[in-house]
């Protein structure tokens, strides 16, 4: 997700730039004032609690604010990210937001601060007051608001500077110039993101050949659990000997072996644009493991693709493959082949169902020539790349 916090003193132009960011990057706008008023208007439990505090002249506590923000975020799971306007306002709220983001398995991408000198802010707001009629746009009130902003907010900016996700923009230029500076910051952030694709399909659906071709076309790292296991077997390592025993019985290799090889592969892949995973995850447990491995590298799954091929066609393809040098261990007998298909049905299909609840699983017709199927998948990846960039 792309999560941005937009900061700046009164009169810096946050409202104008917020409108641009929301539209350009399809972000959901979160202003504590707006969502608080919404909760009060809808007479929710939190809204009524906040209304009672405000009516008695008190300030709404951080405990209520964070609950309302968490509620807002969890109610919008399908958005591409969030734009926080004026939150966190205090050093304590910065810690609160960090904890909340971790709980929701995401993080703040960057804090962007619009830097405008005090006298420029005063000039802009006084000018606005002459036409808006707003009672708070007087010089005395404006300077009081700026003093409060500096006292409470500058420690927040230092908090994010220390975390390396702070960017400053010169807010004294034209609207277009400020927008261009912000766009460049976000463009740089998006360019760091990995495109991670999980390729699903029954044995014989063509995942391996398609995965390799797609990796080459999009300059991604092809990660095939089966190939890594076979390499261990070929080199006759201690791990390879254990793997061979499972192969001979037609069983899946235990997670403890697969995960160690997978983690090593990801850690050793430097300066890549992303990964295509084939043959992993095969089980629900492995799906959680993959999420954890990617999270460890500040990344996540970008898209799920499932290649669909009719069962009879799968059997025909696997039978043909068993008579070539491309055969794999479970091709050696019909019984092992059937057992492998059954394992996919029992263990991997539930993984796909799980991902359907979190992502859009893109189904690809796997019938036709190799190039026809390749182009179907490639067109979907092209779309994903454009959305990310």
Secondary structure by P-SEA (a helix, b strand, c coil): cbbbbbbbccccaaaaaaaaaaaacbbbbbbaaaaaaaaaaaccaaaaaaaaaaaacccccaaaaaaaaaaaaaacccccbbbbccccccaaaaaaaaaaaaaacccccbbbbbcccaaaaaaaaaaaaaccccccccaaaaaaaaaaaaaccaaaaaaaaaacccccccccccaaaaaaaaaaaaaaaaaaccbbbbbbbccccaaaaaaaaaaaaabbbbbbaaaaaaaaaaaccaaaaaaaaaaaacccccaaaaaaaaaaaaaacccccbbbbccccccaaaaaaaaaaaaaacccccbbbbbbbcaaaaaaaaaaaaaccccccccccaaaaaaaaaaaacccaaaaaaaaaccccccccccccaaaaaaaaaaaaaaaaaaac
